Amino acid sequence: MELEWLDNGGITAAKGFQASGTHAGLKRNKKDLALIFSEVPGAAAGVFTANQVKGAPLLISMPRVRAGRLQAMIINSGNANTCNGPAGLEDAQEMGRLTAEALGIPEETVLVSSTGVIGQRLPLAKIAAGIPEAVRRLSPAGGLDAAEAIMTTDTVPKQAALRFAPAPGEPPVTIGGIAKGSGMIHPQMATMLAFIGTDAYVAPPHLQEALRFAVDRSFNMISVDGDTSTNDMVVILANGQSGGAALLPGTPRFDRFREALAALCGRLARAIARDGEGATRLLEVRVKGARTEQDARLAARAIVASNLVKTAVFGNDANWGRIICAAGYSGAAFDPNRFDVYLGDLPVARDGGGLDFDEEQASRLLARDPVVITVDLRGGEGTATAWGCDFSYDYVRINANYRT
């Protein structure tokens, strides 16, 4: 299937979407309030953090997504609105109500999201004052502003968009999205956020199926520091404005949509991993030859999340024992006497044991961006890829001073 990656647009690339980003005063001199709006209500689907401590916005938004219908998403950065008790829930509810009132749409069609420091009361008066400005600034060209407004410790905004044809002769479908994340990244979706818009016509349960497929192969395959945030969410809104027929499971048209959505989520997920706090380069771990795809995922995630692997990558140290150690405790089933390990295209272990290799060549390969590690478990057809980053001195510096 041919995918056309679009240079501009992000969340507003799909027909009928507008967005904005503005400064409401939660952060100093930076955009901190984003608004995404579909000109018509659309089908909704989402996946949310597995952390049992959930931010108030999630508690408000999860049932709205499960109801299957959304038209707007309001997101603030700088404050997570988490662990604030009943007052936090009231603030999240009011944030959605004020947005709905300003847009003239039903309150239950507004998703509310927050990211930032945990345990501090949301400055609702600032958000209330900023919402009318966010509405006024709504524009089909506002995707980048929205991407900037949801950033916390991110160093760059993250957005992507693509277009594809579900079938020959049919109207093309566009999918666009924005994401934020740099630290507290180890999603187990059942501080990382992603918002996606598409002009495809997909019913809510089918959209949920496609999103779960995509997330399992993208956002659930990244790790920066092993922390699962209280506010993680990935939400998609499909407004049907492409003009095409409904995409139904069990058809090639739906399979193409699902694969395209996974490709978009993969690009956003890699952008998050590359922008890990203090990171100097992207780490890509490929596992093949596993007994099952699930075994491959377990091994790849464990390797990319290992602090010992990440620090070895930072130091350009070809310590392949750390790699296979992580695979061994991952829960993946494999024969420890059969695995092979490669750094880039350089074999460093074979048949469960080490090889003589050029240490200087290995060090050069570990200095590349991205760093590619391949593990062949030689036990089946299962494959998976996970992404992360190296672990530098700057990660400690950033997080030691995050709140103060």
C-alpha positions in Angstrom: 0.0 0.0 0.0 1.3 3.4 -1.0 1.3 6.1 1.7 1.7 9.8 0.8 3.4 11.5 3.8 2.3 15.2 4.0 4.8 17.9 4.8 2.4 20.1 6.7 -0.9 20.0 8.7 -0.5 17.4 11.4 -3.9 17.2 13.2 -5.5 19.6 10.7 -4.4 17.7 7.6 -7.7 15.8 7.4 -10.8 17.5 6.0 -13.0 19.4 8.5 -10.4 19.8 11.3 -9.2 23.0 12.8 -6.8 23.6 15.7 -5.1 26.4 17.7 -2.5 26.9 20.4 -2.3 29.8 22.7 -0.6 31.1 25.9 -3.0 31.1 28.8 -0.4 31.8 31.5 0.2 28.3 32.9 3.8 28.5 31.6 6.1 31.4 31.1 6.0 32.8 27.6 5.1 29.5 25.9 1.9 28.2 24.4 0.1 26.0 27.0 -3.5 25.6 25.8 -4.4 23.6 22.7 -7.8 23.2 21.0 -8.7 20.7 18.3 -12.1 21.0 16.6 -14.0 19.0 14.0 -16.6 20.9 12.0 -18.9 18.0 12.5 -19.2 15.5 15.3 -17.3 12.3 14.7 -16.7 8.7 15.9 -14.2 8.5 18.8 -11.9 5.9 20.2 -9.1 6.0 22.7 -6.7 4.1 24.8 -5.6 5.3 28.3 -2.9 4.7 30.9 -2.8 1.5 32.8 -1.6 3.4 35.9 -4.3 3.1 38.6 -3.6 6.7 39.6 -5.3 8.6 36.8 -5.6 12.3 36.3 -9.0 14.0 36.7 -9.2 14.8 32.9 -9.0 11.0 32.2 -11.8 10.3 34.6 -13.9 12.9 32.8 -12.9 11.9 29.2 -12.8 8.1 29.3 -16.6 7.7 29.5 -17.0 10.3 26.8 -14.7 8.4 24.5 -16.5 5.1 25.3 -19.8 6.8 24.3 -18.2 7.0 20.8 -18.8 10.6 19.8 -16.6 13.7 20.0 -16.2 17.0 18.3 -13.5 18.9 20.2 -10.4 18.3 22.4 -9.1 20.9 24.9 -5.6 20.2 26.3 -3.5 22.2 28.7 0.2 21.7 29.5 2.0 22.8 32.6 -0.3 21.2 35.1 -1.5 17.5 35.1 -4.6 18.1 37.3 -3.8 14.8 39.0 -4.2 13.9 42.7 -6.4 17.0 43.4 -9.4 15.1 44.7 -13.0 16.2 44.1 -11.7 19.7 43.2 -9.6 18.3 40.4 -12.7 16.6 38.9 -14.7 19.8 39.2 -11.9 21.7 37.4 -11.7 19.2 34.6 -15.5 19.2 34.2 -15.6 23.0 34.1 -12.7 23.1 31.6 -14.9 21.0 29.2 -18.0 22.9 29.9 -16.4 26.3 29.1 -15.0 24.9 25.9 -18.4 23.5 24.9 -20.1 26.8 25.6 -17.5 28.7 23.6 -17.9 26.4 20.6 -21.7 26.0 20.9 -21.5 22.2 21.1 -22.7 19.6 23.6 -20.5 19.3 26.7 -20.3 15.5 26.4 -18.6 15.8 23.0 -15.6 17.6 24.4 -12.5 15.6 25.5 -10.4 17.2 28.3 -6.7 16.5 28.7 -3.9 17.9 30.9 -0.2 17.3 31.2 2.5 18.7 33.6 3.2 18.7 37.3 1.2 16.3 39.5 -0.5 17.4 42.7 -1.0 21.1 42.0 -4.4 22.7 41.6 -5.3 23.6 38.1 -5.3 27.4 37.6 -8.8 27.3 36.2 -9.2 31.1 36.0 -6.3 31.3 33.5 -7.7 28.5 31.4 -11.2 30.0 31.4 -9.7 33.3 30.2 -7.7 31.4 27.5 -10.5 29.3 26.0 -12.2 32.2 24.1 -8.8 33.1 22.5 -8.2 29.4 21.6 -11.6 29.4 19.9 -10.9 32.6 18.1 -7.6 31.3 16.8 -9.0 28.0 15.4 -7.7 27.5 11.9 -7.0 24.7 9.4 -3.4 26.0 9.6 -3.3 25.7 13.4 -1.9 22.2 13.8 1.6 23.2 14.6 0.5 25.7 17.2 -1.5 23.0 18.9 1.5 20.6 18.8 3.6 23.3 20.5 1.0 24.0 23.2 0.9 20.5 24.5 4.7 20.3 25.0 6.3 20.0 28.5 9.9 18.9 28.5 9.8 18.2 24.8 12.4 19.9 22.8 10.5 19.8 19.5 6.8 19.7 18.5 5.7 16.3 17.1 3.2 16.0 14.3 2.6 13.8 11.3 0.1 13.3 8.5 -0.5 10.9 5.6 -2.9 10.2 2.8 -3.8 6.9 1.2 -6.5 5.4 -1.0 -8.7 2.7 0.7 -9.4 1.3 -2.8 -8.7 2.2 -6.4 -11.0 5.0 -7.6 -12.2 5.9 -4.1 -11.7 9.3 -2.4 -8.4 9.4 -0.5 -8.4 9.3 3.3 -6.2 11.5 5.4 -4.9 10.9 8.9 -3.1 13.5 10.9 -1.9 13.7 14.5 0.1 15.5 17.2 1.8 14.0 20.2 3.9 15.1 23.2 6.2 13.1 25.3 9.8 13.2 26.4 9.9 11.7 30.0 7.7 9.4 32.0 7.5 7.3 28.8 6.8 3.6 29.2 3.2 3.3 27.9 1.0 0.4 28.9 -2.1 1.7 27.3 -4.6 -0.2 28.1 3.7 12.2 30.5 2.5 10.8 26.9 -0.3 12.2 24.8 -1.4 11.8 21.2 -4.4 13.2 19.4 -5.4 12.0 15.9 -7.9 13.2 13.4 -9.1 11.4 10.2 -11.7 12.2 7.6 -12.4 8.5 7.2 -15.9 7.1 7.9 -15.5 4.5 10.6 -18.0 3.4 13.3 -16.8 3.8 16.9 -16.2 0.1 17.7 -14.3 -0.4 14.4 -12.3 2.7 15.1 -11.4 1.3 18.5 -10.3 -1.9 16.9 -8.0 -0.1 14.5 -6.6 2.2 17.2 -5.8 -0.8 19.5 -4.0 -2.5 16.6 -2.0 0.7 15.8 -1.1 1.5 19.5 0.1 -2.1 20.2 2.6 -1.7 17.3 3.7 1.9 18.1 3.1 3.7 21.3 3.2 0.5 23.3 6.6 -0.3 21.8 8.5 2.7 23.1 10.3 3.4 26.4 12.3 6.4 27.6 12.6 5.8 31.3 10.3 3.0 32.4 7.7 5.3 34.0 4.1 5.0 33.0 2.4 8.4 33.4 -0.9 9.1 35.2 -2.2 11.0 32.2 -1.3 8.9 29.1 -3.9 8.8 26.4 -4.2 8.3 22.6 -7.5 9.5 21.2 -8.7 9.5 17.6 -11.7 11.3 16.1 -13.1 10.2 12.7 -15.4 12.7 11.1 -16.2 11.0 7.8 -15.6 14.1 5.7 -13.5 12.2 3.0 -16.7 11.3 1.2 -15.8 7.6 1.1 -17.9 4.6 2.2 -17.7 3.2 5.7 -14.6 1.2 6.5 -15.7 -2.2 7.8 -13.6 -4.9 9.5 -12.8 -8.0 7.5 -12.3 -6.0 4.2 -9.1 -4.9 2.5 -10.2 -1.3 2.8 -10.3 -1.5 6.6 -7.0 -3.4 6.7 -5.4 -0.6 4.7 -6.8 2.0 7.1 -5.6 0.0 10.1 -2.1 -0.3 8.5 -2.0 3.5 7.7 -3.1 4.4 11.2 -0.3 2.1 12.6 2.2 3.9 10.3 1.2 7.3 11.5 1.3 6.2 15.2 4.7 4.7 14.5 6.1 7.9 13.2 4.8 9.9 16.2 6.0 7.2 18.6 9.5 7.3 17.2 9.5 11.1 17.5 8.7 10.7 21.2 11.5 8.1 21.7 14.0 10.3 19.8 13.1 13.3 22.0 13.6 11.4 25.3 14.8 13.6 28.1 18.6 14.0 27.8 18.7 11.6 24.8 21.5 11.9 22.3 20.2 9.4 19.8 17.3 7.0 18.9 17.5 3.3 19.8 15.7 0.8 17.6 15.5 -2.8 18.8 14.4 -5.4 16.3 13.6 -8.9 17.5 13.0 -11.7 15.0 12.7 -15.5 15.1 10.5 -15.5 18.1 8.0 -18.3 18.7 5.1 -15.7 18.6 4.7 -12.0 17.9 3.9 -11.6 21.6 7.2 -13.1 22.6 9.0 -10.8 20.1 7.2 -7.8 21.6 8.1 -8.8 25.2 11.8 -9.2 24.3 12.0 -6.0 22.3 10.3 -3.9 24.9 12.5 -5.3 27.7 15.7 -4.6 25.8 14.8 -1.1 24.8 13.7 -0.3 28.4 16.8 -1.7 30.1 18.7 1.1 31.8 21.9 -1.0 31.4 21.4 -1.3 27.7 20.6 2.4 27.4 23.7 3.5 29.4 25.9 1.2 27.3 24.5 2.8 24.1 25.3 6.2 25.6 28.9 5.1 26.3 29.3 3.4 22.9 30.0 0.2 24.8 29.3 -3.1 22.9 28.2 -4.9 26.0 25.9 -7.4 24.2 25.4 -9.4 27.4 23.1 -6.7 28.8 21.0 -7.1 25.6 20.4 -10.8 26.0 20.0 -10.5 29.8 17.0 -8.2 29.2 15.5 -10.6 26.7 16.0 -13.4 29.3 13.9 -11.6 32.0 11.3 -10.3 29.5 9.0 -13.3 29.8 9.6 -14.3 26.1 10.1 -18.0 25.6 13.3 -18.9 23.7 16.3 -21.3 23.7 19.2 -19.5 25.3 21.6 -21.7 23.3 20.4 -20.5 19.9 20.1 -16.6 19.9 22.2 -14.3 17.7 22.9 -10.6 18.4 23.8 -7.8 15.9 24.9 -4.2 16.4 23.9 -2.6 13.1 25.0 -5.3 10.7 27.9 -6.5 12.9 27.4 -9.9 14.5 28.5 -9.9 18.2 26.9 -13.1 19.4 25.9 -16.4 17.7 24.4 -19.7 18.9 24.1 -18.3 22.5 27.7 -17.2 22.8 30.0 -14.3 22.0 32.0 -13.8 18.9 35.3 -12.1 18.3 34.5 -8.7 16.8 36.1 -5.3 16.1 35.4 -3.2 19.2 36.2 0.0 17.4 33.7 -0.8 14.6 31.1 -1.7 17.2 31.7 1.5 19.0 31.2 3.5 15.8 28.0 1.6 15.1 26.7 2.5 18.6 27.5 6.2 17.9 25.2 6.3 15.0 21.7 7.8 15.1 19.6 5.7 15.1 21.4 2.8 16.9 20.0 -0.5 15.6 20.2 -3.6 17.7 18.9 -6.9 16.2 18.2 -10.1 18.2 17.4 -13.3 16.3 15.9 -15.8 18.7 15.8 -18.5 16.0 12.7 -20.2 17.2 9.9 -19.1 15.0 8.4 -16.4 12.8 7.5 -13.8 15.4 8.9 -10.3 14.9 8.6 -6.9 16.6 10.4 -3.6 16.8 10.6 -1.3 19.8 12.1 2.2 20.1 13.8 4.1 22.9 16.8 6.3 23.5 20.1 6.3 25.3 20.4 7.3 28.9 22.6 10.3 29.4 23.7 12.5 32.4 21.2 15.1 31.3 18.2 12.9 32.1 19.1 13.1 35.8 19.7 16.9 35.5 16.3 17.5 33.8 14.3 15.5 36.3 16.2 16.6 39.4 14.9 20.2 38.6 11.6 19.4 36.9 9.3 21.0 39.5 11.6 23.6 41.0 
